[in-house]
Amino acid sequence: MTSSHPLIELKHLHKSYFNGDMETPVLYDVNLVIHKGEFVSIMGPSGSGKSTLMHILGFLDTPTKGTFLLQGKSAGTMDDDALAAVRATRVSFVFQAFNLLPRTTVLQNVMLPLLYHPTIPDAERLARSQKAIDLVGLTERAQYLTNQLSGGQQQRVAIARALVTSPDIIFADEPTGNLDSASGGLVMATLQKLHKEGHTIILVTHERRTAEHAERIIHILDGKIQSDSKDFKRILAGTSSLLK
């Protein structure tokens, strides 16, 4: 889908959780723009609000107030059917725990989201699943059971499963958290490769080394955006032009 609007735009977004009369604020006045094709890391310590922000961006939660636009359309105006369609077709997730079915094959795991996709016909499922497996470098493992794979390979299966519906955004939530450094490096290299091929990736992590694989790092602390490397790069670019 093409649009003149940013892929994601947040305006003065707040999020609180309520327990009776007790309010627990989590996000404060978040303003953010993400364009199609970006690779963005949202980085912060445990409790900073980064996971809550990802859940809102991925349509798994709703803001308490403020505006969330997806290509110019307000998420707040979407009914349940529209929200379900967005979750099924436009966003996908890669989680720290892989969330694979252990006694089924790589191919069957990757194909699973297509069983619930409203527009992809049965005849395309196998070809799309195999293509996604090829993209993450597991062509020779397609018929392996997922519990026969290493942790890094299992995470790449999870990435292939996220890819198979051709979503607008792939969310990666601490994707290297359960992996050793070598396996984690392979997973991040896979995400970088997908970004170079045009995919939009939003990575959530508490680790600086992992965050630095992205082209843009947003640092969140105590529910507020503390820094955005895109702003820093823009300032540097402006300074450079003044010096010419």
C-alpha positions as CSV (number, residue, x, y, z in Angstrom):
1,M,0.0,0.0,0.0
2,T,1.4,3.4,-1.0
3,S,0.6,6.5,1.0
4,S,1.8,10.1,1.3
5,H,1.5,9.8,5.0
6,P,4.2,8.4,7.3
7,L,3.7,4.7,8.1
8,I,3.3,5.5,11.8
9,E,2.7,8.8,13.6
10,L,2.1,9.3,17.3
11,K,0.9,12.7,18.6
12,H,0.9,13.4,22.4
13,L,0.3,9.8,23.2
14,H,-0.2,8.8,26.8
15,K,-0.8,5.4,28.4
16,S,-1.9,4.5,31.9
17,Y,-3.1,1.4,33.6
18,F,-5.9,1.5,36.2
19,N,-6.6,-0.6,39.2
20,G,-9.8,0.8,40.7
21,D,-9.1,4.4,41.4
22,M,-5.3,3.9,41.2
23,E,-3.7,5.1,38.0
24,T,-0.2,3.9,37.0
25,P,1.2,6.1,34.1
26,V,3.5,4.3,31.7
27,L,3.9,6.6,28.7
28,Y,4.0,10.4,28.8
29,D,3.4,12.7,25.8
30,V,5.1,10.5,23.2
31,N,5.5,12.1,19.7
32,L,7.0,9.9,17.0
33,V,7.1,9.5,13.2
34,I,8.3,6.3,11.5
35,H,8.5,6.0,7.7
36,K,8.1,2.9,5.6
37,G,11.4,1.0,5.1
38,E,13.0,2.2,8.3
39,F,14.9,-0.1,10.8
40,V,14.2,1.5,14.2
41,S,15.4,0.3,17.6
42,I,13.4,1.3,20.7
43,M,15.8,1.0,23.5
44,G,15.4,1.3,27.3
45,P,15.8,-0.5,30.6
46,S,13.2,-2.8,32.1
47,G,10.2,-0.8,33.1
48,S,11.0,2.1,30.8
49,G,7.8,1.7,28.8
50,K,9.3,0.3,25.6
51,S,7.3,-2.9,25.5
52,T,4.0,-0.9,26.2
53,L,4.9,1.4,23.3
54,M,5.5,-1.7,21.0
55,H,2.2,-3.2,22.1
56,I,0.4,0.0,21.1
57,L,2.3,0.3,17.8
58,G,1.4,-3.4,17.1
59,F,-2.3,-3.0,17.9
60,L,-2.1,-5.2,20.9
61,D,-3.0,-2.3,23.3
62,T,-4.6,1.1,23.1
63,P,-3.4,4.5,24.3
64,T,-5.2,6.3,27.1
65,K,-5.1,9.5,25.2
66,G,-3.4,11.0,22.2
67,T,-3.4,10.1,18.5
68,F,-2.0,7.0,16.8
69,L,-2.1,7.1,13.0
70,L,-1.3,4.3,10.6
71,Q,-0.6,5.8,7.2
72,G,-2.9,8.7,8.1
73,K,-5.8,6.6,9.5
74,S,-6.5,6.9,13.2
75,A,-6.4,3.6,15.1
76,G,-8.9,5.0,17.4
77,T,-11.6,5.1,14.7
78,M,-11.1,1.4,13.7
79,D,-13.8,-1.0,14.7
80,D,-13.1,-4.6,15.9
81,D,-13.1,-6.1,12.4
82,A,-10.7,-3.4,11.1
83,L,-8.3,-4.0,14.0
84,A,-8.4,-7.7,13.5
85,A,-7.6,-7.3,9.8
86,V,-4.6,-5.0,10.7
87,R,-3.3,-7.6,13.2
88,A,-3.7,-10.4,10.6
89,T,-2.3,-8.7,7.6
90,R,-0.2,-5.6,8.4
91,V,1.8,-6.3,11.5
92,S,3.9,-9.4,12.5
93,F,5.9,-10.2,15.7
94,V,9.1,-12.0,16.5
95,F,9.3,-12.7,20.3
96,Q,12.2,-13.6,22.6
97,A,10.7,-17.0,23.3
98,F,10.3,-18.0,19.6
99,N,6.7,-19.4,20.2
100,L,7.0,-22.2,17.7
101,L,5.1,-25.5,17.7
102,P,7.8,-27.9,18.7
103,R,6.8,-31.2,17.0
104,T,5.9,-29.7,13.7
105,T,8.2,-28.9,10.8
106,V,9.8,-25.6,9.9
107,L,7.5,-25.3,6.9
108,Q,4.3,-26.0,8.9
109,N,5.3,-23.4,11.5
110,V,6.0,-20.7,8.8
111,M,2.7,-21.6,7.0
112,L,0.6,-21.2,10.2
113,P,-0.3,-17.5,9.8
114,L,-1.6,-18.1,6.3
115,L,-4.3,-20.4,7.6
116,Y,-5.9,-17.3,9.1
117,H,-5.1,-14.8,6.4
118,P,-8.3,-13.4,4.8
119,T,-6.9,-12.8,1.2
120,I,-4.1,-15.3,0.5
121,P,-5.5,-18.4,-1.4
122,D,-4.6,-22.0,-0.4
123,A,-2.7,-22.4,-3.7
124,E,-0.2,-19.7,-2.6
125,R,0.5,-20.9,0.9
126,L,3.3,-23.4,0.1
127,A,5.2,-21.1,-2.3
128,R,5.0,-18.1,0.1
129,S,6.1,-20.2,3.0
130,Q,9.1,-21.7,1.2
131,K,10.1,-18.2,-0.1
132,A,10.1,-16.9,3.5
133,I,12.2,-19.8,4.7
134,D,14.7,-19.2,1.8
135,L,15.0,-15.5,2.8
136,V,16.2,-16.4,6.3
137,G,18.7,-19.0,5.0
138,L,17.0,-22.2,6.2
139,T,16.1,-23.8,2.8
140,E,17.8,-27.1,3.8
141,R,15.9,-27.2,7.1
142,A,12.3,-26.8,5.8
143,Q,11.3,-30.4,6.7
144,Y,13.1,-30.5,10.1
145,L,11.1,-30.4,13.3
146,T,11.6,-27.1,15.0
147,N,12.8,-28.9,18.2
148,Q,15.7,-30.3,16.1
149,L,17.1,-26.8,15.5
150,S,19.5,-24.6,17.4
151,G,18.1,-21.5,19.2
152,G,19.4,-19.2,16.5
153,Q,17.8,-21.3,13.8
154,Q,14.5,-21.4,15.7
155,Q,14.5,-17.6,15.9
156,R,15.1,-17.4,12.2
157,V,12.0,-19.7,11.7
158,A,10.1,-17.2,13.8
159,I,11.3,-14.4,11.5
160,A,10.2,-16.4,8.4
161,R,6.8,-16.9,10.0
162,A,6.6,-13.1,10.6
163,L,7.5,-12.4,7.0
164,V,5.1,-14.8,5.3
165,T,2.1,-12.5,5.3
166,S,4.1,-9.7,3.8
167,P,3.3,-7.3,6.7
168,D,3.9,-3.5,6.6
169,I,5.8,-3.8,9.9
170,I,7.8,-6.6,11.6
171,F,8.2,-6.1,15.4
172,A,11.1,-7.9,17.0
173,D,10.8,-8.0,20.8
174,E,14.2,-8.8,22.4
175,P,14.8,-11.3,19.6
176,T,18.3,-12.2,20.8
177,G,17.5,-12.4,24.5
178,N,17.6,-16.2,24.7
179,L,20.6,-16.6,22.4
180,D,24.3,-16.8,22.7
181,S,26.3,-14.0,21.0
182,A,27.1,-15.9,17.8
183,S,23.4,-17.0,17.3
184,G,22.2,-13.5,18.2
185,G,24.6,-12.0,15.6
186,L,23.1,-14.3,12.9
187,V,19.6,-13.3,13.8
188,M,20.4,-9.6,13.7
189,A,22.2,-10.0,10.4
190,T,19.0,-11.6,9.1
191,L,17.0,-8.6,10.2
192,Q,19.5,-6.2,8.6
193,K,19.2,-8.2,5.3
194,L,15.5,-7.9,5.4
195,H,15.7,-4.2,6.1
196,K,18.0,-3.7,3.0
197,E,15.3,-5.5,1.0
198,G,12.8,-2.9,2.0
199,H,11.1,-4.3,5.1
200,T,10.1,-2.0,8.0
201,I,11.5,-3.3,11.2
202,I,10.9,-2.1,14.8
203,L,13.2,-3.7,17.3
204,V,12.7,-3.5,21.1
205,T,15.7,-4.2,23.2
206,H,17.5,-3.2,26.4
207,E,20.9,-4.0,24.9
208,R,22.9,-1.2,23.3
209,R,24.9,-3.7,21.1
210,T,21.6,-5.1,19.7
211,A,20.1,-1.7,19.2
212,E,23.1,-0.6,17.2
213,H,22.2,-3.0,14.3
214,A,19.3,-0.6,13.4
215,E,19.8,2.6,11.5
216,R,17.9,4.7,14.1
217,I,17.8,4.3,17.9
218,I,15.0,5.8,20.0
219,H,15.9,5.8,23.7
220,I,13.0,5.7,26.1
221,L,13.3,6.2,29.9
222,D,10.5,6.5,32.5
223,G,7.9,6.6,29.8
224,K,9.4,9.4,27.8
225,I,11.5,9.6,24.6
226,Q,14.9,10.8,25.8
227,S,16.7,10.8,22.5
228,D,16.2,9.9,18.9
229,S,19.3,9.3,16.7
230,K,17.4,10.5,13.7
231,D,17.1,14.0,15.3
232,F,20.8,13.9,16.1
233,K,21.7,13.0,12.5
234,R,19.5,15.8,11.2
235,I,21.3,18.3,13.5
236,L,24.6,17.0,12.2
237,A,23.5,17.3,8.6
238,G,22.4,20.9,9.2
239,T,25.7,21.8,10.9
240,S,27.6,20.2,8.0
241,S,25.6,22.3,5.4
242,L,26.4,25.5,7.3
243,L,30.1,24.7,7.2
244,K,30.2,24.3,3.4
